[in-house]
Amino acid sequence: MEIPLEADEVLSRIKKLQSDGSSISKKQVKQSDPELMRSALFFFPSWSMH
């Protein structure tokens, strides 16, 4: 399985979504940015997006 993003980039992109006021719910991120979701779950499998 190829992981498109590094862990630090995953964190940066999630923080940017949150600071921009975008939803960081698992469902929304999966729909809007599947690459980010795939990488986030690889690096942070126990991380719960609320």
PDB file of N, H, CA, C and O in Angstrom:
ATOM      1  N   MET A   1       0.845  -1.183   0.000  1.00  0.00           N
ATOM      2  CA  MET A   1       0.000   0.000   0.000  1.00  0.00           C
ATOM      3  C   MET A   1       0.885   1.238   0.000  1.00  0.00           C
ATOM      4  O   MET A   1       1.758   1.391   0.854  1.00  0.00           O
ATOM      5  N   GLU A   2       0.656   2.096  -0.940  1.00  0.00           N
ATOM      6  H   GLU A   2      -0.054   1.971  -1.634  1.00  0.00           H
ATOM      7  CA  GLU A   2       1.429   3.331  -1.034  1.00  0.00           C
ATOM      8  C   GLU A   2       0.773   4.413  -0.176  1.00  0.00           C
ATOM      9  O   GLU A   2      -0.433   4.644  -0.255  1.00  0.00           O
ATOM     10  N   ILE A   3       1.592   5.068   0.642  1.00  0.00           N
ATOM     11  H   ILE A   3       2.572   4.880   0.707  1.00  0.00           H
ATOM     12  CA  ILE A   3       1.108   6.142   1.497  1.00  0.00           C
ATOM     13  C   ILE A   3       1.556   7.456   0.869  1.00  0.00           C
ATOM     14  O   ILE A   3       2.752   7.748   0.832  1.00  0.00           O
ATOM     15  N   PRO A   4       0.609   8.250   0.374  1.00  0.00           N
ATOM     16  CA  PRO A   4       0.962   9.453  -0.376  1.00  0.00           C
ATOM     17  C   PRO A   4       1.549  10.592   0.456  1.00  0.00           C
ATOM     18  O   PRO A   4       2.292  11.415  -0.078  1.00  0.00           O
ATOM     19  N   LEU A   5       1.235  10.660   1.745  1.00  0.00           N
ATOM     20  H   LEU A   5       0.631   9.992   2.180  1.00  0.00           H
ATOM     21  CA  LEU A   5       1.678  11.781   2.566  1.00  0.00           C
ATOM     22  C   LEU A   5       2.512  11.301   3.746  1.00  0.00           C
ATOM     23  O   LEU A   5       2.299  10.203   4.261  1.00  0.00           O
ATOM     24  N   GLU A   6       3.451  12.121   4.166  1.00  0.00           N
ATOM     25  H   GLU A   6       3.623  13.013   3.748  1.00  0.00           H
ATOM     26  CA  GLU A   6       4.224  11.843   5.374  1.00  0.00           C
ATOM     27  C   GLU A   6       3.405  12.272   6.592  1.00  0.00           C
ATOM     28  O   GLU A   6       2.464  13.055   6.466  1.00  0.00           O
ATOM     29  N   ALA A   7       3.763  11.759   7.766  1.00  0.00           N
ATOM     30  H   ALA A   7       4.528  11.123   7.869  1.00  0.00           H
ATOM     31  CA  ALA A   7       3.013  12.038   8.988  1.00  0.00           C
ATOM     32  C   ALA A   7       2.922  13.531   9.286  1.00  0.00           C
ATOM     33  O   ALA A   7       1.859  14.017   9.674  1.00  0.00           O
ATOM     34  N   ASP A   8       4.024  14.267   9.109  1.00  0.00           N
ATOM     35  H   ASP A   8       4.887  13.873   8.794  1.00  0.00           H
ATOM     36  CA  ASP A   8       3.996  15.707   9.407  1.00  0.00           C
ATOM     37  C   ASP A   8       3.083  16.462   8.452  1.00  0.00           C
ATOM     38  O   ASP A   8       2.455  17.447   8.840  1.00  0.00           O
ATOM     39  N   GLU A   9       3.006  16.007   7.210  1.00  0.00           N
ATOM     40  H   GLU A   9       3.516  15.206   6.895  1.00  0.00           H
ATOM     41  CA  GLU A   9       2.112  16.644   6.238  1.00  0.00           C
ATOM     42  C   GLU A   9       0.649  16.341   6.568  1.00  0.00           C
ATOM     43  O   GLU A   9      -0.223  17.193   6.393  1.00  0.00           O
ATOM     44  N   VAL A  10       0.391  15.133   7.043  1.00  0.00           N
ATOM     45  H   VAL A  10       1.099  14.441   7.185  1.00  0.00           H
ATOM     46  CA  VAL A  10      -0.966  14.770   7.471  1.00  0.00           C
ATOM     47  C   VAL A  10      -1.417  15.720   8.575  1.00  0.00           C
ATOM     48  O   VAL A  10      -2.512  16.279   8.515  1.00  0.00           O
ATOM     49  N   LEU A  11      -0.562  15.898   9.588  1.00  0.00           N
ATOM     50  H   LEU A  11       0.327  15.444   9.637  1.00  0.00           H
ATOM     51  CA  LEU A  11      -0.905  16.788  10.702  1.00  0.00           C
ATOM     52  C   LEU A  11      -1.108  18.219  10.226  1.00  0.00           C
ATOM     53  O   LEU A  11      -2.053  18.882  10.655  1.00  0.00           O
ATOM     54  N   SER A  12      -0.243  18.701   9.353  1.00  0.00           N
ATOM     55  H   SER A  12       0.524  18.162   9.005  1.00  0.00           H
ATOM     56  CA  SER A  12      -0.372  20.070   8.841  1.00  0.00           C
ATOM     57  C   SER A  12      -1.681  20.271   8.097  1.00  0.00           C
ATOM     58  O   SER A  12      -2.357  21.284   8.276  1.00  0.00           O
ATOM     59  N   ARG A  13      -2.033  19.313   7.272  1.00  0.00           N
ATOM     60  H   ARG A  13      -1.484  18.490   7.126  1.00  0.00           H
ATOM     61  CA  ARG A  13      -3.265  19.447   6.482  1.00  0.00           C
ATOM     62  C   ARG A  13      -4.507  19.381   7.356  1.00  0.00           C
ATOM     63  O   ARG A  13      -5.482  20.089   7.104  1.00  0.00           O
ATOM     64  N   ILE A  14      -4.480  18.533   8.385  1.00  0.00           N
ATOM     65  H   ILE A  14      -3.688  17.958   8.590  1.00  0.00           H
ATOM     66  CA  ILE A  14      -5.622  18.456   9.299  1.00  0.00           C
ATOM     67  C   ILE A  14      -5.746  19.752  10.095  1.00  0.00           C
ATOM     68  O   ILE A  14      -6.846  20.276  10.272  1.00  0.00           O
ATOM     69  N   LYS A  15      -4.615  20.266  10.574  1.00  0.00           N
ATOM     70  H   LYS A  15      -3.721  19.841  10.430  1.00  0.00           H
ATOM     71  CA  LYS A  15      -4.639  21.529  11.320  1.00  0.00           C
ATOM     72  C   LYS A  15      -5.149  22.668  10.447  1.00  0.00           C
ATOM     73  O   LYS A  15      -5.880  23.538  10.920  1.00  0.00           O
ATOM     74  N   LYS A  16      -4.763  22.663   9.170  1.00  0.00           N
ATOM     75  H   LYS A  16      -4.170  21.956   8.785  1.00  0.00           H
ATOM     76  CA  LYS A  16      -5.226  23.710   8.254  1.00  0.00           C
ATOM     77  C   LYS A  16      -6.731  23.605   8.030  1.00  0.00           C
ATOM     78  O   LYS A  16      -7.430  24.619   8.040  1.00  0.00           O
ATOM     79  N   LEU A  17      -7.236  22.391   7.827  1.00  0.00           N
ATOM     80  H   LEU A  17      -6.669  21.567   7.819  1.00  0.00           H
ATOM     81  CA  LEU A  17      -8.684  22.208   7.674  1.00  0.00           C
ATOM     82  C   LEU A  17      -9.417  22.765   8.884  1.00  0.00           C
ATOM     83  O   LEU A  17     -10.411  23.479   8.754  1.00  0.00           O
ATOM     84  N   GLN A  18      -8.910  22.427  10.059  1.00  0.00           N
ATOM     85  H   GLN A  18      -8.102  21.847  10.165  1.00  0.00           H
ATOM     86  CA  GLN A  18      -9.564  22.869  11.289  1.00  0.00           C
ATOM     87  C   GLN A  18      -9.497  24.386  11.431  1.00  0.00           C
ATOM     88  O   GLN A  18     -10.494  25.010  11.795  1.00  0.00           O
ATOM     89  N   SER A  19      -8.340  24.993  11.152  1.00  0.00           N
ATOM     90  H   SER A  19      -7.531  24.486  10.856  1.00  0.00           H
ATOM     91  CA  SER A  19      -8.213  26.446  11.290  1.00  0.00           C
ATOM     92  C   SER A  19      -9.034  27.190  10.241  1.00  0.00           C
ATOM     93  O   SER A  19      -9.437  28.332  10.462  1.00  0.00           O
ATOM     94  N   ASP A  20      -9.284  26.548   9.102  1.00  0.00           N
ATOM     95  H   ASP A  20      -8.956  25.621   8.922  1.00  0.00           H
ATOM     96  CA  ASP A  20     -10.115  27.153   8.061  1.00  0.00           C
ATOM     97  C   ASP A  20     -11.609  27.002   8.361  1.00  0.00           C
ATOM     98  O   ASP A  20     -12.452  27.531   7.638  1.00  0.00           O
ATOM     99  N   GLY A  21     -11.923  26.277   9.430  1.00  0.00           N
ATOM    100  H   GLY A  21     -11.237  25.847  10.018  1.00  0.00           H
ATOM    101  CA  GLY A  21     -13.314  26.081   9.812  1.00  0.00           C
ATOM    102  C   GLY A  21     -13.973  24.896   9.127  1.00  0.00           C
ATOM    103  O   GLY A  21     -15.183  24.705   9.247  1.00  0.00           O
ATOM    104  N   SER A  22     -13.194  24.099   8.412  1.00  0.00           N
ATOM    105  H   SER A  22     -12.211  24.254   8.315  1.00  0.00           H
ATOM    106  CA  SER A  22     -13.736  22.919   7.731  1.00  0.00           C
ATOM    107  C   SER A  22     -13.941  21.789   8.735  1.00  0.00           C
ATOM    108  O   SER A  22     -13.272  21.728   9.767  1.00  0.00           O
ATOM    109  N   SER A  23     -14.859  20.911   8.421  1.00  0.00           N
ATOM    110  H   SER A  23     -15.402  20.961   7.583  1.00  0.00           H
ATOM    111  CA  SER A  23     -15.105  19.751   9.264  1.00  0.00           C
ATOM    112  C   SER A  23     -13.934  18.790   9.158  1.00  0.00           C
ATOM    113  O   SER A  23     -13.407  18.553   8.071  1.00  0.00           O
ATOM    114  N   ILE A  24     -13.531  18.240  10.295  1.00  0.00           N
ATOM    115  H   ILE A  24     -13.959  18.433  11.179  1.00  0.00           H
ATOM    116  CA  ILE A  24     -12.501  17.208  10.275  1.00  0.00           C
ATOM    117  C   ILE A  24     -13.090  15.865  10.708  1.00  0.00           C
ATOM    118  O   ILE A  24     -12.380  14.988  11.199  1.00  0.00           O
ATOM    119  N   SER A  25     -14.396  15.725  10.516  1.00  0.00           N
ATOM    120  H   SER A  25     -14.974  16.438  10.117  1.00  0.00           H
ATOM    121  CA  SER A  25     -15.012  14.430  10.801  1.00  0.00           C
ATOM    122  C   SER A  25     -14.496  13.418   9.779  1.00  0.00           C
ATOM    123  O   SER A  25     -14.178  13.763   8.641  1.00  0.00           O
ATOM    124  N   LYS A  26     -14.424  12.189  10.208  1.00  0.00           N
ATOM    125  H   LYS A  26     -14.682  11.909  11.132  1.00  0.00           H
ATOM    126  CA  LYS A  26     -13.902  11.128   9.344  1.00  0.00           C
ATOM    127  C   LYS A  26     -14.659  11.074   8.021  1.00  0.00           C
ATOM    128  O   LYS A  26     -14.052  10.966   6.956  1.00  0.00           O
ATOM    129  N   LYS A  27     -15.971  11.149   8.092  1.00  0.00           N
ATOM    130  H   LYS A  27     -16.465  11.237   8.958  1.00  0.00           H
ATOM    131  CA  LYS A  27     -16.798  11.069   6.890  1.00  0.00           C
ATOM    132  C   LYS A  27     -16.505  12.225   5.930  1.00  0.00           C
ATOM    133  O   LYS A  27     -16.361  12.011   4.727  1.00  0.00           O
ATOM    134  N   GLN A  28     -16.416  13.438   6.456  1.00  0.00           N
ATOM    135  H   GLN A  28     -16.533  13.612   7.434  1.00  0.00           H
ATOM    136  CA  GLN A  28     -16.177  14.605   5.605  1.00  0.00           C
ATOM    137  C   GLN A  28     -14.786  14.575   4.974  1.00  0.00           C
ATOM    138  O   GLN A  28     -14.637  14.860   3.786  1.00  0.00           O
ATOM    139  N   VAL A  29     -13.773  14.233   5.762  1.00  0.00           N
ATOM    140  H   VAL A  29     -13.894  14.001   6.727  1.00  0.00           H
ATOM    141  CA  VAL A  29     -12.410  14.187   5.228  1.00  0.00           C
ATOM    142  C   VAL A  29     -12.298  13.085   4.176  1.00  0.00           C
ATOM    143  O   VAL A  29     -11.644  13.268   3.150  1.00  0.00           O
ATOM    144  N   LYS A  30     -12.927  11.958   4.426  1.00  0.00           N
ATOM    145  H   LYS A  30     -13.459  11.809   5.260  1.00  0.00           H
ATOM    146  CA  LYS A  30     -12.893  10.852   3.457  1.00  0.00           C
ATOM    147  C   LYS A  30     -13.494  11.286   2.128  1.00  0.00           C
ATOM    148  O   LYS A  30     -12.983  10.927   1.067  1.00  0.00           O
ATOM    149  N   GLN A  31     -14.580  12.057   2.178  1.00  0.00           N
ATOM    150  H   GLN A  31     -14.995  12.349   3.040  1.00  0.00           H
ATOM    151  CA  GLN A  31     -15.230  12.517   0.951  1.00  0.00           C
ATOM    152  C   GLN A  31     -14.428  13.621   0.268  1.00  0.00           C
ATOM    153  O   GLN A  31     -14.292  13.622  -0.956  1.00  0.00           O
ATOM    154  N   SER A  32     -13.899  14.554   1.048  1.00  0.00           N
ATOM    155  H   SER A  32     -14.009  14.552   2.042  1.00  0.00           H
ATOM    156  CA  SER A  32     -13.243  15.713   0.448  1.00  0.00           C
ATOM    157  C   SER A  32     -11.777  15.474   0.110  1.00  0.00           C
ATOM    158  O   SER A  32     -11.247  16.101  -0.807  1.00  0.00           O
ATOM    159  N   ASP A  33     -11.111  14.573   0.840  1.00  0.00           N
ATOM    160  H   ASP A  33     -11.542  14.064   1.585  1.00  0.00           H
ATOM    161  CA  ASP A  33      -9.675  14.362   0.619  1.00  0.00           C
ATOM    162  C   ASP A  33      -9.303  12.924   0.968  1.00  0.00           C
ATOM    163  O   ASP A  33      -8.703  12.681   2.015  1.00  0.00           O
ATOM    164  N   PRO A  34      -9.652  11.965   0.103  1.00  0.00           N
ATOM    165  CA  PRO A  34      -9.376  10.557   0.400  1.00  0.00           C
ATOM    166  C   PRO A  34      -7.889  10.262   0.598  1.00  0.00           C
ATOM    167  O   PRO A  34      -7.537   9.373   1.374  1.00  0.00           O
ATOM    168  N   GLU A  35      -7.021  10.989  -0.085  1.00  0.00           N
ATOM    169  H   GLU A  35      -7.307  11.711  -0.715  1.00  0.00           H
ATOM    170  CA  GLU A  35      -5.572  10.809   0.084  1.00  0.00           C
ATOM    171  C   GLU A  35      -5.163  11.136   1.521  1.00  0.00           C
ATOM    172  O   GLU A  35      -4.383  10.404   2.131  1.00  0.00           O
ATOM    173  N   LEU A  36      -5.687  12.228   2.051  1.00  0.00           N
ATOM    174  H   LEU A  36      -6.320  12.822   1.555  1.00  0.00           H
ATOM    175  CA  LEU A  36      -5.401  12.615   3.425  1.00  0.00           C
ATOM    176  C   LEU A  36      -5.939  11.558   4.390  1.00  0.00           C
ATOM    177  O   LEU A  36      -5.245  11.181   5.333  1.00  0.00           O
ATOM    178  N   MET A  37      -7.143  11.083   4.174  1.00  0.00           N
ATOM    179  H   MET A  37      -7.707  11.389   3.407  1.00  0.00           H
ATOM    180  CA  MET A  37      -7.738  10.076   5.055  1.00  0.00           C
ATOM    181  C   MET A  37      -6.921   8.798   5.056  1.00  0.00           C
ATOM    182  O   MET A  37      -6.659   8.235   6.120  1.00  0.00           O
ATOM    183  N   ARG A  38      -6.515   8.333   3.891  1.00  0.00           N
ATOM    184  H   ARG A  38      -6.728   8.790   3.027  1.00  0.00           H
ATOM    185  CA  ARG A  38      -5.738   7.096   3.779  1.00  0.00           C
ATOM    186  C   ARG A  38      -4.423   7.225   4.552  1.00  0.00           C
ATOM    187  O   ARG A  38      -4.032   6.314   5.282  1.00  0.00           O
ATOM    188  N   SER A  39      -3.754   8.351   4.387  1.00  0.00           N
ATOM    189  H   SER A  39      -4.072   9.091   3.794  1.00  0.00           H
ATOM    190  CA  SER A  39      -2.488   8.570   5.073  1.00  0.00           C
ATOM    191  C   SER A  39      -2.692   8.726   6.576  1.00  0.00           C
ATOM    192  O   SER A  39      -1.916   8.187   7.366  1.00  0.00           O
ATOM    193  N   ALA A  40      -3.726   9.455   6.976  1.00  0.00           N
ATOM    194  H   ALA A  40      -4.356   9.893   6.334  1.00  0.00           H
ATOM    195  CA  ALA A  40      -3.994   9.673   8.398  1.00  0.00           C
ATOM    196  C   ALA A  40      -4.247   8.347   9.109  1.00  0.00           C
ATOM    197  O   ALA A  40      -3.736   8.121  10.206  1.00  0.00           O
ATOM    198  N   LEU A  41      -5.026   7.479   8.494  1.00  0.00           N
ATOM    199  H   LEU A  41      -5.441   7.662   7.603  1.00  0.00           H
ATOM    200  CA  LEU A  41      -5.327   6.199   9.120  1.00  0.00           C
ATOM    201  C   LEU A  41      -4.106   5.284   9.167  1.00  0.00           C
ATOM    202  O   LEU A  41      -4.005   4.437  10.055  1.00  0.00           O
ATOM    203  N   PHE A  42      -3.186   5.441   8.230  1.00  0.00           N
ATOM    204  H   PHE A  42      -3.268   6.129   7.508  1.00  0.00           H
ATOM    205  CA  PHE A  42      -1.959   4.655   8.248  1.00  0.00           C
ATOM    206  C   PHE A  42      -1.078   5.069   9.423  1.00  0.00           C
ATOM    207  O   PHE A  42      -0.608   4.222  10.182  1.00  0.00           O
ATOM    208  N   PHE A  43      -0.859   6.365   9.569  1.00  0.00           N
ATOM    209  H   PHE A  43      -1.241   7.053   8.953  1.00  0.00           H
ATOM    210  CA  PHE A  43       0.038   6.857  10.617  1.00  0.00           C
ATOM    211  C   PHE A  43      -0.619   6.907  11.989  1.00  0.00           C
ATOM    212  O   PHE A  43       0.054   6.729  13.005  1.00  0.00           O
ATOM    213  N   PHE A  44      -1.909   7.144  12.027  1.00  0.00           N
ATOM    214  H   PHE A  44      -2.455   7.288  11.202  1.00  0.00           H
ATOM    215  CA  PHE A  44      -2.621   7.324  13.293  1.00  0.00           C
ATOM    216  C   PHE A  44      -3.880   6.454  13.321  1.00  0.00           C
ATOM    217  O   PHE A  44      -4.994   6.977  13.330  1.00  0.00           O
ATOM    218  N   PRO A  45      -3.706   5.125  13.335  1.00  0.00           N
ATOM    219  CA  PRO A  45      -4.871   4.233  13.232  1.00  0.00           C
ATOM    220  C   PRO A  45      -5.857   4.353  14.389  1.00  0.00           C
ATOM    221  O   PRO A  45      -7.037   4.041  14.228  1.00  0.00           O
ATOM    222  N   SER A  46      -5.397   4.793  15.534  1.00  0.00           N
ATOM    223  H   SER A  46      -4.438   5.046  15.664  1.00  0.00           H
ATOM    224  CA  SER A  46      -6.310   4.900  16.673  1.00  0.00           C
ATOM    225  C   SER A  46      -6.869   6.310  16.833  1.00  0.00           C
ATOM    226  O   SER A  46      -7.641   6.580  17.753  1.00  0.00           O
ATOM    227  N   TRP A  47      -6.471   7.206  15.929  1.00  0.00           N
ATOM    228  H   TRP A  47      -5.844   6.987  15.182  1.00  0.00           H
ATOM    229  CA  TRP A  47      -6.912   8.586  16.020  1.00  0.00           C
ATOM    230  C   TRP A  47      -8.384   8.674  15.637  1.00  0.00           C
ATOM    231  O   TRP A  47      -8.793   8.191  14.581  1.00  0.00           O
ATOM    232  N   SER A  48      -9.163   9.288  16.494  1.00  0.00           N
ATOM    233  H   SER A  48      -8.831   9.681  17.352  1.00  0.00           H
ATOM    234  CA  SER A  48     -10.591   9.434  16.240  1.00  0.00           C
ATOM    235  C   SER A  48     -10.869  10.857  15.782  1.00  0.00           C
ATOM    236  O   SER A  48     -10.571  11.812  16.499  1.00  0.00           O
ATOM    237  N   MET A  49     -11.434  11.000  14.606  1.00  0.00           N
ATOM    238  H   MET A  49     -11.676  10.224  14.024  1.00  0.00           H
ATOM    239  CA  MET A  49     -11.780  12.326  14.080  1.00  0.00           C
ATOM    240  C   MET A  49     -13.186  12.678  14.525  1.00  0.00           C
ATOM    241  O   MET A  49     -14.131  11.937  14.253  1.00  0.00           O
ATOM    242  N   HIS A  50     -13.326  13.771  15.187  1.00  0.00           N
ATOM    243  H   HIS A  50     -12.559  14.373  15.408  1.00  0.00           H
ATOM    244  CA  HIS A  50     -14.643  14.227  15.659  1.00  0.00           C
ATOM    245  C   HIS A  50     -15.029  15.460  14.901  1.00  0.00           C
ATOM    246  O   HIS A  50     -16.102  16.017  15.134  1.00  0.00           O
TER     247      HIS A  50
END
